[in-house]
Amino acid sequence: MRLPRAPEFRLRVPQLPAALVWDHNAHYHPWLLRQLPAAPGRVLDAGCGAGELAARLAGRAARVDAVDASPAMIERARALWPGAVTVRWIAGDLLDPVLPLAADGYDAVVAVSSLHHLPLRPGLRRLAGLVRPGGTLAIVGLYRSATPADFALEALRLPANGAAGVVMAARGRAGKPHEAGMPVRDPQDTLADLRAAAAVLAPGSQLRTRLFWRYTLLWRRPASPAGAAAGSAPLLAKDASD
Ligand SMILES: C[S@@+](CC[C@H](N)C(=O)[O-])C[C@H]1O[C@@H](n2cnc3c(N)ncnc32)[C@H](O)[C@@H]1O
C-alpha cells in the first residue's frame, strides 16, 4: 500500500498588504555599491533581472556587463534604462563558457538573488573566476533556513518586514516595480552549504546573515599570485564535492 506523501515543509514569507510590499533586493544595493573599488573600470552584474542595479552601477563604473538568462528580462532592462549607455546587456547563461564576457575579468562582480538559480559550486566558481586579481566579488543571496538559529531569525523577520514596509510606504518607496515576470526560485542551499563552498572557492570571504531573508558574501581576490597562493584557492580549481 502506498502511503500519501507527507506535505513538504516550506517556510513562505507571509504576504504583506500590497501597499506595504517592498523590495528586499534593492534594499541591499547600497551595501553592494559600498563594496566597489573607488573608480571601477569594469563591473559584471550576474543575473541582472530588469537591470535596476546595473543602471545604478552605470553611474559608477566605466563599463558594466549585465547578464541574464532570460531574454525577456534583458529586453525589459534595455527598455527601462535607455540612459545607461555604458551597460552592455547580454542574454545568456552565466555558466556558458562562450558567453562574451571580458577575457581578463572584472574589477567587481556582483550578483543579487541569482546565485541560487545556479548549481552552487559551479556558480560560485564561475563568479569568483571572473574577478580580476585585486578585484571584488559581492553577492547578495538567498539561502534555505535549516537550523534552530535560522528559524529563530525567521521569527524576527516577520515583524521587521512589516515595520519596514510601513516606513517604506511612508517614504513613498514601497512596491516592487520591476518584479512582474521575473524568474524566481526557492533556495536549496543552506548557510552551511554556502560557507563550505566559499571556504574552497573564495577563501577568506566574509559571509553574513542579513535580516531580510538574505546573506551577503564579500571576497577580495588577492592582487598577486603570491597572495593567491597564501590566501586563495586557484580560481578555476575543482573540488571533490561538486
Ligand atoms: C530573482 S531574479 C533577481 C534579478 C535581479 N538581480 C534583481 O535583484 O532584481 C534572478 C535572475 O537570475 C537570472 N538567472 C537565472 N539563472 C541564470 C543563469 N544561469 N545565467 C544568467 N542569469 C540567470 C534569472 O533569469 C533572473 O532574472
The ligand as an SDF file (V2000), in Angstrom:
LIG
                    3D

 27 29  0  0  0  0  0  0  0  0999 V2000
   15.3780   36.5680   -8.5720 C   0  0  0  0  0  0  0  0  0  0  0  0
   15.9700   37.2480  -10.0520 S   0  0  0  0  0  0  0  0  0  0  0  0
   16.9910   38.5760   -9.4690 C   0  0  0  0  0  0  0  0  0  0  0  0
   17.2260   39.5970  -10.5270 C   0  0  0  0  0  0  0  0  0  0  0  0
   17.9910   40.8450  -10.1100 C   0  0  0  0  0  0  0  0  0  0  0  0
   19.3620   40.5330   -9.7480 N   0  0  0  0  0  0  0  0  0  0  0  0
   17.2960   41.5850   -9.0140 C   0  0  0  0  0  0  0  0  0  0  0  0
   17.8620   41.7100   -7.9260 O   0  0  0  0  0  0  0  0  0  0  0  0
   16.1710   42.0650   -9.2230 O   0  0  0  0  0  0  0  0  0  0  0  0
   17.1610   36.0550  -10.6040 C   0  0  0  0  0  0  0  0  0  0  0  0
   17.6310   36.3210  -12.0040 C   0  0  0  0  0  0  0  0  0  0  0  0
   18.6810   35.3910  -12.3370 O   0  0  0  0  0  0  0  0  0  0  0  0
   18.5250   35.0400  -13.6840 C   0  0  0  0  0  0  0  0  0  0  0  0
   19.2020   33.7540  -13.9390 N   0  0  0  0  0  0  0  0  0  0  0  0
   18.8490   32.5300  -13.5240 C   0  0  0  0  0  0  0  0  0  0  0  0
   19.7150   31.6000  -13.9560 N   0  0  0  0  0  0  0  0  0  0  0  0
   20.6450   32.2550  -14.6790 C   0  0  0  0  0  0  0  0  0  0  0  0
   21.7910   31.8500  -15.4060 C   0  0  0  0  0  0  0  0  0  0  0  0
   22.1620   30.5560  -15.4760 N   0  0  0  0  0  0  0  0  0  0  0  0
   22.5210   32.7800  -16.0550 N   0  0  0  0  0  0  0  0  0  0  0  0
   22.1480   34.0980  -16.0050 C   0  0  0  0  0  0  0  0  0  0  0  0
   21.0680   34.5370  -15.3250 N   0  0  0  0  0  0  0  0  0  0  0  0
   20.3280   33.6420  -14.6640 C   0  0  0  0  0  0  0  0  0  0  0  0
   17.0190   34.9410  -13.8690 C   0  0  0  0  0  0  0  0  0  0  0  0
   16.6460   34.9960  -15.2460 O   0  0  0  0  0  0  0  0  0  0  0  0
   16.5370   36.1050  -13.0300 C   0  0  0  0  0  0  0  0  0  0  0  0
   16.3660   37.2690  -13.7960 O   0  0  0  0  0  0  0  0  0  0  0  0
  1  2  1  0
  2  3  1  0
  2 10  1  0
  3  4  1  0
  4  5  1  0
  5  6  1  0
  5  7  1  0
  7  8  2  0
  7  9  1  0
 10 11  1  0
 11 12  1  0
 11 26  1  0
 12 13  1  0
 13 14  1  0
 13 24  1  0
 14 15  1  0
 14 23  1  0
 15 16  2  0
 16 17  1  0
 17 18  1  0
 17 23  2  0
 18 19  1  0
 18 20  2  0
 20 21  1  0
 21 22  2  0
 22 23  1  0
 24 25  1  0
 24 26  1  0
 26 27  1  0
M  CHG  2   2   1   9  -1
M  END
$$$$
